[in-house]
Amino acid sequence: MKEYATLSLETHLFFGRIMKEHSLFLLAGFPAKETELIRRADQFRKEFEEGLRRTVKLADGIVSRSVLNSGEVVTEFTGKAECQTKNLTGIPIDTKITEAEERLRAGSCDMVNRETACQVRMLNRRMLRSLDGLISFKEEILREVTRCRLYTANYPLLIEHILREAKMYRQMILELEQQGRITAPDLRNLEIFWNRIMMEHAQFIRGLLDPTECELMEAADGFAEDYCRLLEEAREQDRKATNLLTVKTLQTTKQYQQFKTAGTEGITDCEIRSIILPLLADHVLREANHYLRILEHAQKGRN
């Protein structure tokens, strides 16, 4: 019961916010004529925002210090990025959720009682319903875009990218509901998943930078190539070579996290020319922070 509640809340703190922001990015990318798609995207944004609000209330004093300190829940830039994105797009963002997340206290599973577990179960079911709807919505958008029946400012690959993340989130919550825990994933497959995500981040960043940002474009290309090589190695190597590959992946991701941190700071300080929303920059930084925590935990487990 304690593991179930803690893992559920930690998963929602990270992925619930990611889904809320996916909905916002989809919303911001639609042309004005797509009034029904805009309405539906905004409804999903509201649903995940409410789910995240409930998560934060339940999580205080329960979730682990490692999650709160990882930078995957919020970063030093999140509040500023939200305010800037709200002003730039006109899309409402409840910044009080971020303020509450910044005040979250790490705690002990001992604080989990039957009532808390019941509230978490209700939250999981609520998030699953929203996820099912959002996954179908993303699939519909991707289908229409690839058939040239819909224009959006978001790349088709980006829509596939956020669809994969939503499906992973859904799989994790289903496991928690069915087994009460998340099955320890095969690290090789986990690295393949996240290395692909990191590679695509670099490709998106490169494509959204102003053409005058030559050095940043070159750096983004370099990271895309690094993760492409890591993906190839992960698919080709046997299990014995996985340890060495994890060390290499960890080193690359630390460098990439530094690049994303500098990029987020540059975008929120208006020092980088791009069409990257400030919240998107912070969004991909949080995903790198999340992946770093996974890799570092795996390394500690082997030592």
C-alpha positions, 0 to 999 in steps of 0.5 A, spaced: 500 500 500 505 504 501 509 503 495 503 503 491 501 510 493 508 513 493 510 511 486 503 513 484 504 520 486 511 520 484 509 518 477 504 523 477 508 529 479 512 528 473 508 525 467 502 529 470 505 535 468 508 533 462 501 531 459 498 538 461 504 541 457 503 536 451 496 539 451 498 546 452 503 545 446 498 542 441 493 548 443 498 553 441 500 550 435 493 549 432 490 555 427 484 559 429 480 556 424 480 549 428 476 551 434 473 544 436 480 541 436 482 548 440 477 546 445 478 539 446 486 540 447 484 546 452 479 541 456 485 536 456 489 541 459 484 543 464 483 535 466 491 534 467 492 541 471 486 539 476 490 532 476 496 535 478 493 540 483 490 534 487 497 530 486 501 535 489 496 536 495 497 528 496 504 528 495 506 533 501 510 529 506 510 522 502 514 522 496 522 521 496 527 526 497 531 524 490 525 525 486 524 532 489 531 534 488 532 531 481 529 537 477 524 533 474 518 536 478 520 543 477 526 547 475 529 554 477 526 556 471 519 553 471 515 559 474 518 564 470 517 560 463 510 559 465 509 566 466 512 568 460 508 562 456 502 565 459 503 572 456 505 570 450 500 565 448 494 567 452 493 560 455 491 560 462 496 556 467 495 555 474 502 558 477 500 556 484 501 549 482 508 550 481 509 554 487 506 549 491 511 544 488 516 548 490 514 547 497 513 540 497 517 536 503 520 529 502 517 524 507 516 517 509 512 511 507 509 511 514 505 517 512 501 513 508 494 510 511 488 507 508 485 513 506 491 516 503 491 510 498 484 510 497 485 517 494 491 515 490 487 510 487 481 515 485 487 519 482 490 514 478 483 512 475 481 519 474 488 520 470 487 513 466 481 516 463 484 523 461 490 519 458 485 514 454 482 520 451 489 524 450 492 518 447 486 518 442 486 525 441 494 525 439 492 519 434 487 523 431 491 529 430 497 525 427 492 521 422 489 528 420 496 531 419 500 525 415 494 525 411 495 533 409 488 534 412 490 538 418 495 544 419 499 545 426 505 548 428 507 542 431 512 537 427 508 530 426 514 527 429 513 531 435 506 528 435 509 521 435 514 523 440 508 525 445 504 520 444 509 515 446 510 518 452 503 518 454 503 511 452 509 509 457 505 513 463 499 509 461 503 503 462 506 505 469 499 507 472 496 500 469 501 496 472 500 500 479 493 499 479 493 491 477 500 489 481 500 495 486 507 496 484 511 498 477 515 492 475 523 493 475 524 495 467 529 492 463 534 497 463 536 496 456 529 497 453 529 503 458 535 506 455 532 505 448 526 509 450 529 515 453 535 515 448 530 516 443 526 521 446 533 525 448 535 524 440 528 527 438 529 533 443 535 535 440 532 534 433 526 539 435 531 544 438 535 544 432 529 545 428 526 551 432 532 555 433 533 561 429 537 560 423 542 565 425 544 561 432 549 557 428 553 554 434 547 552 438 544 548 432 551 545 431 551 543 438 544 540 437 546 536 431 551 533 435 547 531 441 542 528 436 548 524 433 550 522 440 544 519 442 543 516 435 549 512 436 547 510 443 541 507 440 545 503 435 549 500 440 544 498 445 540 494 439 546 491 437 550 489 444 549 483 448 547 484 456 554 484 458 556 490 454 550 494 457 554 496 463 559 500 459 553 503 455 550 505 461 556 509 463 557 512 456 549 514 456 550 517 463 556 521 461 552 524 455 546 525 458 549 529 464 552 534 458 546 534 455 542 536 461 547 542 462 546 544 454 538 544 456 539 548 462 543 553 459 538 553 453 532 554 458 536 560 461 537 563 455 530 562 452 527 565 459 532 571 459 531 572 451 538 571 449 537 566 444 533 567 438 528 561 436 520 559 436 521 555 442 516 557 447 519 558 454 515 552 457 517 547 452 525 549 454 523 547 461 519 541 459 525 538 455 530 540 461 525 536 466 525 530 462 533 530 462 533 531 469 528 525 470 532 520 465 539 522 469 535 520 476 534 513 472 541 512 470 544 514 476 539 510 480 541 504 476 549 505 477 548 505 484 544 499 484 550 496 480 556 498 485 
